[in-house]
Amino acid sequence: MSTLSQEIERRRTFAIISHPDAGKTTLTEKLLLFGGAIHIAGAVKSNKIKKTATSDWMEIEKQRGISVATSVMGFNYGDYKINILDTPGHQDFAEDTYRTLTAVDSVIIVVDVAKGVEQQTRKLMEVCRMRNTPVIIFVNKLDREGRDPFEILDELESELKIAVRPLSWPIGIGAKFKGVYNIYENTLDLFTPDKQKVSERVEIDDVNDPRVDAAIGEAEATHLRDDLELIGGVYPEFEVEQYLHGRLAPVFFGSALNTFGVKELLDCFVKIAPSPRPVTAEERTINPEEEKFSGFVFKIHANMDPNHRSCIAFVKVCSGRFERNAPYKQIRSGKVMKFSAPTAFMAQKKSIVDEAFPGDIVGLPDTGNFKIGDTLTEGEDLHFKGLPSFSPEMFKYIENTDPMKSKQLEKGIQQLMDEGVAQLFVNQFNGRKIIGTVGQLQFEVIQYRLLHEYGAQCRWEPLSLYKACWIESDDQAALEAFKKRKHQFMATDREGRDVFMADSNYVLQMAQNDFPAIRFHFTSEF
């Protein structure tokens, strides 16, 4: 038993989240660099570095320089086993990010020093708050001109509604950026810009040490001491307990592109971040230390290897020890399955694993058996909560442009919907397929992937709808009457549940008033 608790204790599973272009993927790369997982970091957008980022492996990601899917990477750092989930920042893929947040124990939020807190960051912070997920904030791009650090701290407090405490402090900014003083460890790190290698640090034990003046100049040193005094007076002392309960966010400053301030973040993170926590299922709370294995599927990815058309289900291990070739029960279907080739990830690169522990993410080859939210156990019936589909905001009819490839299109749509890229509805009035998404970019990604991964061509036909809502009622007669009256606007989702497609807010409100016996739901989890 001691080895299980030791393995749990050394695991750190976290997601990196932010608004697009704040530097999430670049930060992920640099953390991998420190973990020795890669030796040269790739920039997401840079003409000088031809290598693309490790976590952006899909062709469309490399072309556009953005992340469109969460990628999973595991590596060892000292005594710790770290699992990073790099999430897409673009709001059109927010649902993938929300689901990812159910599989992590803590979060690092990246904020651009010039732009401050942006809309997408606020939304993601709300999800963290709902689950009391501990948060560390990394203020990025200090080697560019930006805003005053105190101003950024005020904005973080008011916009993210969380108390903050700086654990490192910048010396200058932009062209005058000299380095970072590490408050957590009382050391000074001098800035030497280097995008691909790790820079050296200077060890100084006390901020009043004359070597500080020698290193950064007298004026800067005085300014730094004044700032630190102010921080001590204004901000509460850092308490790990407050952080673990999601009430206090430690803040670090640096430049991910220049690998600066990242090591301080990582060193502090492994010490204070929580190891895997208990997970709530509908039946009971599951503790990681329990002997028996349990886990849930939070993501499915089709075509990680384009040559084999393989699907992979990402499973978060919640308790016990996952073992290769051991029989596990899939709760939804009641089937018992064995997995001969479970994998661990480094973005797209995979290696087969014999065992995994709570906090780890395991990839299971999927031939269409899994759906997002599925539970695997050693026999006990458990249902994990918190993986809803949200009501989409944009809708289009999908049409086949090549009748010879209808089979490929069918398979492609099915696999991409399993992935949770978008939602599929079938109109009951005319039998046509409707795809619902959160944003326009998803339609482009679906069309691109259908063509390049399945050889199927599709075109979109515009459809003006306001909302799709799932409906249910205890009064069967009222439900039938509603479906009859609204038959042109009725559809079914992939589970065969009834969905009402309202074409305006007014129509939706009228329907709610006219049929009080019917319940309208805006997420699929009800």
Sequence and secondary structure as in RCSB ss.txt:
>XXXX:A:sequence
MSTLSQEIERRRTFAIISHPDAGKTTLTEKLLLFGGAIHIAGAVKSNKIKKTATSDWMEIEKQRGISVATSVMGF
NYGDYKINILDTPGHQDFAEDTYRTLTAVDSVIIVVDVAKGVEQQTRKLMEVCRMRNTPVIIFVNKLDREGRDPF
EILDELESELKIAVRPLSWPIGIGAKFKGVYNIYENTLDLFTPDKQKVSERVEIDDVNDPRVDAAIGEAEATHLR
DDLELIGGVYPEFEVEQYLHGRLAPVFFGSALNTFGVKELLDCFVKIAPSPRPVTAEERTINPEEEKFSGFVFKI
HANMDPNHRSCIAFVKVCSGRFERNAPYKQIRSGKVMKFSAPTAFMAQKKSIVDEAFPGDIVGLPDTGNFKIGDT
LTEGEDLHFKGLPSFSPEMFKYIENTDPMKSKQLEKGIQQLMDEGVAQLFVNQFNGRKIIGTVGQLQFEVIQYRL
LHEYGAQCRWEPLSLYKACWIESDDQAALEAFKKRKHQFMATDREGRDVFMADSNYVLQMAQNDFPAIRFHFTSE
F
>XXXX:A:secstr
 HHHHHHHHTEEEEEEE STTSSHHHHHHHHHHHTTS SS   SS SS     TT  SHHHHHHTS  S EEEEE
EETTEEEEEEE   SGGGHHHHHHHHTT SEEEEEEETTTBS HHHHHHHHHHHHTT  EEEEEE TTS    HH
HHHHHHHHHHTSEEEESEEEES GGG  EEEETTTTEEEE    SSS    B  S TT HHHHHHH HHHHHHHH
HHHHHHHHHS    HHHHHTTSEEEEEE BTTTTBSHHHHHHHHHHHS     EEBSS EE TT SS EEEEEEE
EE SSTTTT EEEEEEEEES EETT  EEETTT  EE  S  EEEETTEEEE SEE TT EEEEEESS   TT E
EESS    B     B  SEEEEEEES GGGHHHHHHHHHHHHHTTSSEEEEETTT  EEEEESSHHHHHHHHHHH
HHHH   EEEEE   SEEEEEEES HHHHHHHHHHTGGGEEE TT  EEEEESSHHHHHHHHHH TTEEEESBS 
 
